[in-house]
Amino acid sequence: MEFIIILEVVRMIDEFVKQQRISLRYAIDTFIIFLTRDVILLMSQPTKNKEQVLFILLVIFVFFIFRILSLLYSPRKLFN
């Protein structure tokens, strides 16, 4: 999982160097992957804190909604 997070960060840096801006999509993807990693780690513990896992899953769901909205209302899509 850490490798995938590093790949997403490298993609963000690459886009910043090329276009001088950071795509919201890459940032949201990185957060979703990082939070998914946290859920997996929490679920593997012998004593599971269900409230914490549910909260992180809710945050992941909200990030998925933001990701969909960022794709729908992308400046590239609106002005092309």
C-alpha positions as CSV (number, residue, x, y, z in Angstrom):
1,M,0.0,0.0,0.0
2,E,2.8,2.4,0.8
3,F,4.2,1.9,-2.7
4,I,0.8,3.0,-4.3
5,I,0.8,6.1,-2.1
6,I,4.3,6.9,-3.2
7,L,3.3,6.5,-6.8
8,E,0.3,8.9,-6.4
9,V,2.6,11.5,-4.7
10,V,5.1,11.1,-7.6
11,R,2.2,11.6,-10.1
12,M,1.2,14.8,-8.3
13,I,4.8,16.1,-8.3
14,D,5.2,15.3,-11.9
15,E,2.0,17.1,-12.9
16,F,3.1,20.1,-10.8
17,V,6.5,20.3,-12.5
18,K,4.9,20.0,-16.0
19,Q,1.8,22.2,-15.6
20,Q,2.6,24.3,-12.5
21,R,-0.6,23.1,-10.7
22,I,-1.8,20.2,-8.7
23,S,-4.8,18.2,-9.9
24,L,-7.4,17.8,-7.2
25,R,-8.0,14.3,-8.5
26,Y,-4.5,13.1,-7.7
27,A,-4.6,14.5,-4.2
28,I,-8.0,12.9,-3.4
29,D,-6.8,9.6,-4.8
30,T,-3.8,9.7,-2.5
31,F,-6.0,10.4,0.6
32,I,-8.4,7.6,-0.4
33,I,-5.6,5.1,-0.7
34,F,-4.0,6.3,2.6
35,L,-7.3,6.0,4.5
36,T,-8.0,2.6,3.0
37,R,-4.6,1.5,4.3
38,D,-5.6,2.7,7.8
39,V,-8.9,0.8,7.6
40,I,-7.0,-2.4,6.7
41,L,-4.6,-1.8,9.6
42,L,-7.4,-1.2,12.1
43,M,-9.3,-4.3,11.0
44,S,-6.2,-6.5,11.5
45,Q,-5.9,-5.5,15.1
46,P,-7.2,-8.0,17.7
47,T,-9.2,-5.3,19.5
48,K,-11.1,-3.4,16.8
49,N,-12.5,0.1,17.4
50,K,-15.7,-0.1,15.3
51,E,-16.5,3.6,15.7
52,Q,-13.0,4.6,14.4
53,V,-13.3,2.3,11.4
54,L,-16.8,3.5,10.6
55,F,-15.7,7.1,10.8
56,I,-12.7,6.5,8.4
57,L,-15.1,4.7,6.0
58,L,-17.4,7.7,6.1
59,V,-14.5,10.0,5.3
60,I,-13.5,7.7,2.4
61,F,-17.1,7.9,1.1
62,V,-17.0,11.7,1.3
63,F,-13.7,11.7,-0.6
64,F,-15.2,9.5,-3.3
65,I,-18.0,12.0,-3.7
66,F,-15.5,14.8,-4.0
67,R,-13.6,12.8,-6.6
68,I,-16.7,12.3,-8.7
69,L,-17.5,16.0,-8.4
70,S,-14.0,17.0,-9.4
71,L,-14.3,14.9,-12.5
72,L,-17.7,16.2,-13.4
73,Y,-16.8,19.9,-12.9
74,S,-13.2,19.7,-14.1
75,P,-11.9,23.0,-15.6
76,R,-10.5,21.0,-18.5
77,K,-13.9,19.5,-19.2
78,L,-15.7,22.8,-18.8
79,F,-13.5,24.9,-21.1
80,N,-12.8,22.3,-23.8
